[in-house]
Every structure is written in structure tokens, then in C-alpha cells.
């Protein structure tokens, strides 16, 4: 299985530490990006106060939203 640079997409040699095309560090780069995305997701969930659970979402879509739309048409 060949590896590709996450920065420029060029194929990489088997045990390389840096991309010869763009110079991007390869070792640990993917795990760092995953950790960064996880941190951003956790931060987003903490900052967002109005996330609906699946049951709340279904009630909204089945009952509340049609009522609002009907009222806006009338």
C-alpha cells in the first residue's frame, strides 16, 4: 500500500519522514490532524447550546415545523 502526502498528494516512499515535493513532515502528521479535528468538534459541541437530540429533532420536523409553515402561508 503506497502512502501519499496529505499536503500535496504526491506519492511517498515507504519509510520517508518528509515529502520530497513540498517538504511536509509525514510522521505523526495524520494523527496530529485527527487530534486537531477532534478538539475542534469538542469545542463546537461545548459552544453550541441548541443541539437537538434525535427525539427532539423528530418532534420538531413532524409537528412544530409544519405548524410554523402553515401559519406563515395563512
C-alpha positions in Angstrom: 0.0 0.0 0.0 1.5 3.3 -1.0 1.3 6.4 1.1 0.5 9.9 -0.2 1.4 13.3 1.2 -1.6 14.8 3.0 -0.4 18.3 1.9 0.3 17.9 -1.8 -1.0 14.4 -2.6 2.2 13.2 -4.2 3.2 9.5 -3.6 5.7 8.9 -0.9 8.5 6.4 -0.4 7.9 3.6 2.2 9.8 5.0 5.2 10.1 8.6 4.4 9.8 11.4 7.1 9.3 14.3 4.8 7.7 14.8 1.4 10.3 15.4 -1.3 7.8 17.5 -3.3 6.6 20.0 -0.7 8.7 19.3 2.5 5.7 18.5 4.7 6.6 16.4 7.7 5.0 12.9 7.4 5.5 11.1 10.7 2.7 12.0 13.1 1.1 14.4 10.7 -2.1 12.4 10.2 -2.5 11.7 14.0 -2.0 15.4 14.7 -4.7 16.4 12.1 -7.1 13.9 13.6 -6.5 15.2 17.2 -7.0 18.7 15.9 -10.3 17.8 14.3 -11.4 16.1 17.5 -10.5 19.1 19.6 -12.5 21.4 17.2 -15.5 19.1 17.4 -15.5 19.0 21.2 -15.1 22.8 21.2 -18.0 23.2 18.8 -20.2 21.0 20.9 -19.4 22.9 24.1 -20.0 26.3 22.4 -23.3 25.2 20.8 -26.1 25.5 23.3 -29.0 24.5 21.0 -28.2 21.0 19.7 -31.4 18.8 19.4 -31.5 15.2 20.4 -32.9 12.8 17.8 -36.3 12.7 19.5 -36.5 16.5 19.8 -35.5 16.7 16.1 -38.2 14.4 15.0 -40.9 16.2 17.1 -39.7 19.5 15.5 -39.8 18.1 12.0 -43.2 16.3 12.4 -45.2 18.8 14.5 -43.6 22.2 15.0 -42.2 23.0 11.6 -45.5 22.2 9.7 -47.4 24.4 12.2 -45.0 27.3 11.6 -45.1 26.8 7.8 -48.9 26.6 7.8 -49.2 29.7 9.9 -46.9 31.6 7.6 -48.9 30.7 4.5 -52.2 31.9 6.1 
